[in-house]
Amino acid sequence: MREIPLTSPLIPNIKEYNEYLINIFESGDFTNNGPCVKELENELKKYMGVLNNPLFCNGTTALMIALKSLNLKGPVITTPFTFPATVNAISWAGLRLIFCDIDYETMNITPEDSLECIKNSEVTISAILPVHTFGTPCDVQGFQELAYDYGLKIIYDAAHAFNVKINDTHIGNFGDISMFSFHATKLFHTGEGGMLTYNDSELDIPIKQLRNFGIKDEKEGSIIPGINGKMTEMQAALGLCILGKIDEEIKKRKKVFELYKSFLSGIPWIKFLKIEKNVQNSYQYFPIRIKIFRNKIYEHLKNNGIQSRKYFYPLCSDFEHFKHLDSIVPNAVKVAEEILCLPFHGDLAENDIERICEIIIEEGKQ
Ligand SMILES: *Cc1c(COP(=O)(O)O)cnc(C)c1O
Protein backbone atom coordinates (compact mmCIF):
# COMPACT_ATOMS: atom_id res chain seq x y z
CA MET A 1 0.00 0.00 0.00
CA ARG A 2 1.38 3.38 -1.00
CA GLU A 3 1.49 5.92 1.81
CA ILE A 4 0.04 9.37 1.17
CA PRO A 5 1.74 12.00 3.36
CA LEU A 6 -0.04 15.05 4.73
CA THR A 7 2.37 17.34 2.95
CA SER A 8 5.43 17.20 0.78
CA PRO A 9 8.02 19.98 0.82
CA LEU A 10 9.02 21.83 -2.33
CA ILE A 11 12.42 20.48 -3.37
CA PRO A 12 14.77 22.77 -5.26
CA ASN A 13 16.74 21.84 -8.32
CA ILE A 14 19.95 20.34 -6.93
CA LYS A 15 22.15 21.90 -9.62
CA GLU A 16 20.78 25.34 -8.86
CA TYR A 17 21.32 24.80 -5.13
CA ASN A 18 24.81 23.56 -5.84
CA GLU A 19 25.69 26.85 -7.57
CA TYR A 20 24.84 28.69 -4.37
CA LEU A 21 26.74 26.14 -2.28
CA ILE A 22 29.88 26.58 -4.39
CA ASN A 23 29.76 30.32 -3.75
CA ILE A 24 29.22 29.76 -0.03
CA PHE A 25 32.12 27.28 0.16
CA GLU A 26 34.45 29.51 -1.83
CA SER A 27 33.68 32.63 0.20
CA GLY A 28 33.47 30.92 3.59
CA ASP A 29 30.40 33.08 4.34
CA PHE A 30 28.19 30.60 6.14
CA THR A 31 26.21 33.00 8.28
CA ASN A 32 26.02 36.52 9.81
CA ASN A 33 23.82 38.24 7.23
CA GLY A 34 25.72 37.00 4.17
CA PRO A 35 24.85 37.61 0.51
CA CYS A 36 22.19 34.85 0.25
CA VAL A 37 20.32 36.10 3.33
CA LYS A 38 20.44 39.65 1.94
CA GLU A 39 19.23 38.53 -1.49
CA LEU A 40 16.38 36.43 -0.07
CA GLU A 41 15.34 39.29 2.19
CA ASN A 42 15.17 41.60 -0.84
CA GLU A 43 13.21 39.12 -2.93
CA LEU A 44 10.68 38.60 -0.14
CA LYS A 45 10.41 42.34 0.43
CA LYS A 46 9.34 42.70 -3.20
CA TYR A 47 7.03 39.67 -2.99
CA MET A 48 5.13 41.05 0.00
CA GLY A 49 5.51 44.78 -0.42
CA VAL A 50 6.67 45.30 3.17
CA LEU A 51 9.19 47.81 4.51
CA ASN A 52 11.16 45.63 6.94
CA ASN A 53 11.49 41.85 6.84
CA PRO A 54 14.53 40.43 8.66
CA LEU A 55 15.03 36.66 8.43
CA PHE A 56 15.48 34.23 11.32
CA CYS A 57 16.61 30.67 12.06
CA ASN A 58 12.97 29.65 12.59
CA GLY A 59 9.53 31.16 13.09
CA THR A 60 9.30 30.43 16.82
CA THR A 61 12.50 32.34 17.62
CA ALA A 62 11.30 35.18 15.38
CA LEU A 63 8.06 35.33 17.37
CA MET A 64 9.90 35.36 20.72
CA ILE A 65 12.05 38.22 19.45
CA ALA A 66 8.99 40.12 18.18
CA LEU A 67 7.39 39.92 21.63
CA LYS A 68 10.63 41.00 23.35
CA SER A 69 11.19 43.93 20.99
CA LEU A 70 7.93 45.61 22.00
CA ASN A 71 8.86 45.79 25.70
CA LEU A 72 5.57 44.27 26.78
CA LYS A 73 4.71 44.01 30.47
CA GLY A 74 1.12 42.85 30.88
CA PRO A 75 -0.49 39.59 29.70
CA VAL A 76 -0.98 38.75 26.03
CA ILE A 77 -4.33 37.61 24.64
CA THR A 78 -4.08 34.73 22.20
CA THR A 79 -5.89 31.76 20.68
CA PRO A 80 -5.97 28.23 22.10
CA PHE A 81 -6.49 26.86 18.57
CA THR A 82 -2.95 26.99 17.21
CA PHE A 83 0.38 25.21 17.01
CA PRO A 84 2.27 25.10 20.36
CA ALA A 85 4.89 27.50 18.95
CA THR A 86 2.52 30.48 19.16
CA VAL A 87 1.68 30.17 22.81
CA ASN A 88 4.98 28.78 24.07
CA ALA A 89 6.76 31.77 22.50
CA ILE A 90 4.73 34.02 24.81
CA SER A 91 5.95 32.05 27.83
CA TRP A 92 9.55 32.17 26.59
CA ALA A 93 9.25 35.93 26.29
CA GLY A 94 8.41 35.90 30.01
CA LEU A 95 4.80 36.99 29.56
CA ARG A 96 1.54 35.70 30.94
CA LEU A 97 -1.13 34.73 28.49
CA ILE A 98 -4.89 34.69 28.36
CA PHE A 99 -6.76 32.37 26.03
CA CYS A 100 -9.61 33.98 24.15
CA ASP A 101 -12.29 31.85 22.46
CA ILE A 102 -12.35 31.63 18.66
CA ASP A 103 -15.08 32.36 16.16
CA TYR A 104 -16.68 29.10 15.05
CA GLU A 105 -16.70 30.05 11.34
CA THR A 106 -13.25 31.58 10.82
CA MET A 107 -11.53 29.65 13.65
CA ASN A 108 -9.74 32.92 14.52
CA ILE A 109 -9.99 35.05 17.64
CA THR A 110 -11.97 38.26 17.10
CA PRO A 111 -11.70 41.85 18.35
CA GLU A 112 -15.14 41.44 20.00
CA ASP A 113 -14.13 38.42 22.10
CA SER A 114 -10.74 39.98 22.82
CA LEU A 115 -12.54 43.04 24.19
CA GLU A 116 -14.41 40.77 26.59
CA CYS A 117 -11.08 39.35 27.75
CA ILE A 118 -9.72 42.87 28.23
CA LYS A 119 -12.76 43.85 30.32
CA ASN A 120 -12.58 40.68 32.42
CA SER A 121 -8.89 40.96 33.15
CA GLU A 122 -7.79 42.45 36.46
CA VAL A 123 -4.42 43.41 35.01
CA THR A 124 -3.77 45.61 32.00
CA ILE A 125 -3.37 43.62 28.78
CA SER A 126 -0.30 44.62 26.79
CA ALA A 127 -0.81 42.89 23.46
CA ILE A 128 -2.86 40.50 21.35
CA LEU A 129 -1.31 37.67 19.37
CA PRO A 130 -3.90 36.46 16.86
CA VAL A 131 -3.19 33.71 14.32
CA HIS A 132 -4.36 33.88 10.70
CA THR A 133 -5.47 30.28 11.12
CA PHE A 134 -5.16 28.19 7.93
CA GLY A 135 -4.49 31.47 6.12
CA THR A 136 -7.87 33.03 6.94
CA PRO A 137 -7.13 36.68 7.75
CA CYS A 138 -8.21 37.90 11.17
CA ASP A 139 -10.37 41.02 11.39
CA VAL A 140 -7.31 43.25 10.94
CA GLN A 141 -9.35 46.45 10.87
CA GLY A 142 -11.16 45.58 14.10
CA PHE A 143 -7.93 44.65 15.85
CA GLN A 144 -6.34 47.90 14.74
CA GLU A 145 -9.20 49.88 16.29
CA LEU A 146 -9.03 47.85 19.50
CA ALA A 147 -5.27 48.42 19.67
CA TYR A 148 -5.83 52.14 19.28
CA ASP A 149 -8.57 52.30 21.92
CA TYR A 150 -6.68 50.29 24.54
CA GLY A 151 -3.05 51.09 23.72
CA LEU A 152 -2.26 47.52 22.77
CA LYS A 153 0.30 45.98 20.43
CA ILE A 154 -0.84 43.48 17.81
CA ILE A 155 1.51 40.71 16.75
CA TYR A 156 0.16 38.36 14.09
CA ASP A 157 1.20 34.77 13.71
CA ALA A 158 1.09 34.59 9.91
CA ALA A 159 2.82 31.19 9.67
CA HIS A 160 0.03 29.88 7.41
CA ALA A 161 -0.31 32.98 5.29
CA PHE A 162 2.78 33.33 3.10
CA ASN A 163 0.90 34.43 -0.02
CA VAL A 164 -2.30 35.77 1.53
CA LYS A 165 -3.57 39.17 0.50
CA ILE A 166 -6.60 41.18 1.57
CA ASN A 167 -7.71 43.00 -1.56
CA ASP A 168 -4.26 43.85 -2.91
CA THR A 169 -2.44 44.28 0.38
CA HIS A 170 -0.21 41.49 1.59
CA ILE A 171 -1.13 40.17 5.05
CA GLY A 172 2.34 41.07 6.34
CA ASN A 173 1.37 44.75 6.36
CA PHE A 174 -1.06 44.60 9.29
CA GLY A 175 -0.55 44.95 13.03
CA ASP A 176 2.70 46.01 14.67
CA ILE A 177 4.61 42.89 13.63
CA SER A 178 3.79 39.71 11.69
CA MET A 179 5.65 36.42 11.91
CA PHE A 180 6.10 34.00 9.02
CA SER A 181 7.44 30.46 9.33
CA PHE A 182 9.61 28.91 6.65
CA HIS A 183 9.54 25.41 8.11
CA ALA A 184 9.65 22.63 5.50
CA THR A 185 5.94 21.90 6.02
CA LYS A 186 5.04 25.41 4.91
CA LEU A 187 4.26 26.43 1.31
CA PHE A 188 7.45 28.50 1.04
CA HIS A 189 10.31 27.14 3.12
CA THR A 190 14.01 27.27 3.89
CA GLY A 191 14.09 23.89 5.71
CA GLU A 192 13.84 25.74 9.00
CA GLY A 193 13.41 29.49 8.94
CA GLY A 194 11.29 32.48 9.77
CA MET A 195 10.69 36.16 9.12
CA LEU A 196 9.19 39.19 10.82
CA THR A 197 7.52 41.98 8.88
CA TYR A 198 6.75 45.46 10.22
CA ASN A 199 6.35 48.90 8.76
CA ASP A 200 7.60 50.79 11.83
CA SER A 201 11.30 51.09 11.01
CA GLU A 202 12.07 52.09 14.60
CA LEU A 203 11.63 48.45 15.54
CA ASP A 204 14.48 47.51 13.23
CA ILE A 205 17.24 48.25 15.74
CA PRO A 206 15.87 46.31 18.74
CA ILE A 207 14.76 43.39 16.57
CA LYS A 208 18.13 43.01 14.87
CA GLN A 209 19.98 43.41 18.17
CA LEU A 210 17.79 40.77 19.82
CA ARG A 211 18.53 38.45 16.88
CA ASN A 212 22.26 38.87 17.47
CA PHE A 213 22.80 38.32 21.25
CA GLY A 214 21.69 41.89 21.98
CA ILE A 215 24.95 43.24 20.62
CA LYS A 216 24.92 46.93 19.75
CA ASP A 217 28.49 47.35 18.56
CA GLU A 218 32.05 46.36 19.42
CA LYS A 219 32.48 49.13 21.94
CA GLU A 220 29.32 48.69 24.01
CA GLY A 221 28.81 44.95 23.41
CA SER A 222 25.48 43.40 24.36
CA ILE A 223 23.01 46.01 25.63
CA ILE A 224 19.85 43.84 25.84
CA PRO A 225 19.47 40.12 26.68
CA GLY A 226 19.22 38.97 23.07
CA ILE A 227 19.50 35.47 21.69
CA ASN A 228 20.82 33.93 18.49
CA GLY A 229 18.10 34.01 15.84
CA LYS A 230 20.16 34.30 12.66
CA MET A 231 19.40 32.49 9.41
CA THR A 232 22.31 30.68 7.75
CA GLU A 233 23.42 31.06 4.12
CA MET A 234 22.47 27.44 3.38
CA GLN A 235 18.92 28.11 4.56
CA ALA A 236 18.66 31.32 2.52
CA ALA A 237 20.05 29.61 -0.59
CA LEU A 238 17.35 26.93 -0.27
CA GLY A 239 14.77 29.70 -0.11
CA LEU A 240 16.17 31.45 -3.19
CA CYS A 241 15.85 28.22 -5.17
CA ILE A 242 12.34 27.55 -3.88
CA LEU A 243 10.93 31.04 -4.34
CA GLY A 244 10.98 30.57 -8.13
CA LYS A 245 8.80 27.48 -7.78
CA ILE A 246 6.06 29.00 -5.65
CA ASP A 247 3.76 30.24 -8.41
CA GLU A 248 3.70 26.85 -10.11
CA GLU A 249 3.10 25.07 -6.78
CA ILE A 250 0.19 27.41 -6.02
CA LYS A 251 -1.32 26.60 -9.42
CA LYS A 252 -1.04 22.88 -8.70
CA ARG A 253 -2.47 23.24 -5.19
CA LYS A 254 -5.37 25.22 -6.60
CA LYS A 255 -6.24 22.22 -8.74
CA VAL A 256 -5.96 19.83 -5.77
CA PHE A 257 -8.14 22.21 -3.75
CA GLU A 258 -10.83 22.26 -6.44
CA LEU A 259 -10.75 18.47 -6.86
CA TYR A 260 -11.28 17.95 -3.14
CA LYS A 261 -14.19 20.36 -3.17
CA SER A 262 -15.82 18.69 -6.15
CA PHE A 263 -15.50 15.17 -4.67
CA LEU A 264 -16.74 16.23 -1.23
CA SER A 265 -19.37 18.78 -2.19
CA GLY A 266 -22.94 18.14 -1.14
CA ILE A 267 -21.98 16.01 1.88
CA PRO A 268 -24.05 17.65 4.61
CA TRP A 269 -21.76 16.69 7.50
CA ILE A 270 -18.62 18.15 5.90
CA LYS A 271 -17.83 21.81 6.30
CA PHE A 272 -15.20 23.59 4.18
CA LEU A 273 -13.07 26.55 5.06
CA LYS A 274 -14.79 29.70 3.81
CA ILE A 275 -12.59 31.99 1.75
CA GLU A 276 -13.88 35.51 1.29
CA LYS A 277 -13.95 36.99 -2.24
CA ASN A 278 -11.43 39.74 -1.46
CA VAL A 279 -8.94 37.30 0.09
CA GLN A 280 -6.26 35.31 -1.68
CA ASN A 281 -6.30 31.64 -0.57
CA SER A 282 -3.15 30.58 1.29
CA TYR A 283 -3.13 27.07 -0.22
CA GLN A 284 -1.30 26.00 2.91
CA TYR A 285 -3.65 23.32 4.30
CA PHE A 286 -6.91 21.66 3.32
CA PRO A 287 -8.90 21.64 6.56
CA ILE A 288 -12.41 20.25 6.72
CA ARG A 289 -14.75 19.94 9.65
CA ILE A 290 -16.57 16.67 10.19
CA LYS A 291 -19.55 17.00 12.48
CA ILE A 292 -19.70 13.54 14.10
CA PHE A 293 -17.34 10.92 12.70
CA ARG A 294 -14.03 12.77 12.77
CA ASN A 295 -12.02 10.27 14.87
CA LYS A 296 -13.45 7.28 13.01
CA ILE A 297 -12.52 8.82 9.65
CA TYR A 298 -9.06 9.78 10.89
CA GLU A 299 -8.40 6.14 11.95
CA HIS A 300 -9.80 4.73 8.73
CA LEU A 301 -7.60 7.02 6.62
CA LYS A 302 -4.61 5.99 8.73
CA ASN A 303 -5.37 2.30 8.23
CA ASN A 304 -5.34 2.98 4.50
CA GLY A 305 -1.91 4.63 4.63
CA ILE A 306 -3.32 8.15 4.36
CA GLN A 307 -1.91 10.71 6.75
CA SER A 308 -4.35 13.33 8.01
CA ARG A 309 -3.94 15.61 11.02
CA LYS A 310 -6.26 16.85 13.75
CA TYR A 311 -4.73 20.33 13.60
CA PHE A 312 -5.09 21.76 16.27
CA TYR A 313 -6.10 19.11 18.71
CA PRO A 314 -5.44 19.05 21.65
CA LEU A 315 -6.06 22.73 22.31
CA CYS A 316 -3.18 24.74 23.78
CA SER A 317 -5.44 25.63 26.72
CA ASP A 318 -5.44 21.90 27.60
CA PHE A 319 -1.64 21.63 27.72
CA GLU A 320 -0.36 20.67 31.17
CA HIS A 321 1.51 23.99 31.52
CA PHE A 322 -1.56 26.11 30.69
CA LYS A 323 -4.29 24.10 32.44
CA HIS A 324 -4.15 26.30 35.53
CA LEU A 325 -5.50 29.22 33.46
CA ASP A 326 -8.97 27.56 33.51
CA SER A 327 -9.78 28.92 30.06
CA ILE A 328 -13.38 29.03 28.89
CA VAL A 329 -13.24 28.44 25.15
CA PRO A 330 -16.36 26.52 24.01
CA ASN A 331 -16.04 27.28 20.27
CA ALA A 332 -12.42 26.17 20.24
CA VAL A 333 -13.40 22.92 22.00
CA LYS A 334 -16.04 22.27 19.35
CA VAL A 335 -13.73 23.09 16.42
CA ALA A 336 -10.92 20.91 17.83
CA GLU A 337 -13.35 17.97 17.91
CA GLU A 338 -14.37 18.46 14.28
CA ILE A 339 -11.22 19.54 12.47
CA LEU A 340 -9.26 17.34 10.08
CA CYS A 341 -6.53 18.47 7.69
CA LEU A 342 -6.36 16.27 4.60
CA PRO A 343 -3.21 15.54 2.57
CA PHE A 344 -2.43 18.68 0.61
CA HIS A 345 0.41 19.47 -1.77
CA GLY A 346 0.88 20.15 -5.46
CA ASP A 347 1.85 16.64 -6.56
CA LEU A 348 -1.17 14.90 -5.07
CA ALA A 349 -2.62 12.80 -7.91
CA GLU A 350 -6.26 13.02 -8.90
CA ASN A 351 -6.90 9.31 -8.23
CA ASP A 352 -5.35 9.64 -4.77
CA ILE A 353 -7.64 12.57 -3.97
CA GLU A 354 -10.57 10.54 -5.22
CA ARG A 355 -9.54 7.56 -3.03
CA ILE A 356 -9.19 9.80 0.06
CA CYS A 357 -12.64 11.28 -0.53
CA GLU A 358 -14.23 7.88 -1.12
CA ILE A 359 -12.87 6.59 2.19
CA ILE A 360 -14.23 9.64 3.99
CA ILE A 361 -17.67 9.38 2.40
CA GLU A 362 -17.90 5.58 2.92
CA GLU A 363 -16.91 5.82 6.56
CA GLY A 364 -19.43 8.58 7.16
CA LYS A 365 -22.26 6.42 5.82
CA GLN A 366 -21.72 3.63 8.35
C1 LIG B 1 4.73 26.36 11.74
C2 LIG B 1 4.10 27.23 12.75
C3 LIG B 1 4.83 27.97 13.69
C4 LIG B 1 6.27 27.69 14.00
O1 LIG B 1 7.17 27.99 13.10
P1 LIG B 1 8.62 27.31 13.10
O2 LIG B 1 9.24 28.00 11.94
O3 LIG B 1 8.45 25.83 12.89
O4 LIG B 1 9.30 27.63 14.38
C5 LIG B 1 4.17 28.90 14.48
N1 LIG B 1 2.84 29.06 14.41
C6 LIG B 1 2.09 28.34 13.56
C7 LIG B 1 0.61 28.58 13.54
C8 LIG B 1 2.68 27.38 12.73
O5 LIG B 1 1.91 26.63 11.92
PDBQT file of the ligand as one rigid body, heavy atoms in Angstrom, charges set to zero:
ROOT
HETATM    1  C1  LIG A 401       4.730  26.363  11.738  1.00  0.00    +0.000 C 
HETATM    2  C2  LIG A 401       4.097  27.227  12.747  1.00  0.00    +0.000 A 
HETATM    3  C3  LIG A 401       4.834  27.973  13.687  1.00  0.00    +0.000 A 
HETATM    4  C4  LIG A 401       6.268  27.688  13.998  1.00  0.00    +0.000 C 
HETATM    5  O1  LIG A 401       7.174  27.989  13.098  1.00  0.00    +0.000 OA
HETATM    6  P1  LIG A 401       8.620  27.310  13.104  1.00  0.00    +0.000 P 
HETATM    7  O2  LIG A 401       9.240  27.997  11.937  1.00  0.00    +0.000 OA
HETATM    8  O3  LIG A 401       8.447  25.832  12.893  1.00  0.00    +0.000 OA
HETATM    9  O4  LIG A 401       9.295  27.634  14.380  1.00  0.00    +0.000 OA
HETATM   10  C5  LIG A 401       4.174  28.901  14.480  1.00  0.00    +0.000 A 
HETATM   11  N1  LIG A 401       2.840  29.058  14.405  1.00  0.00    +0.000 NA
HETATM   12  C6  LIG A 401       2.087  28.337  13.564  1.00  0.00    +0.000 A 
HETATM   13  C7  LIG A 401       0.607  28.578  13.537  1.00  0.00    +0.000 C 
HETATM   14  C8  LIG A 401       2.679  27.378  12.725  1.00  0.00    +0.000 A 
HETATM   15  O5  LIG A 401       1.908  26.635  11.922  1.00  0.00    +0.000 OA
ENDROOT
TORSDOF 0
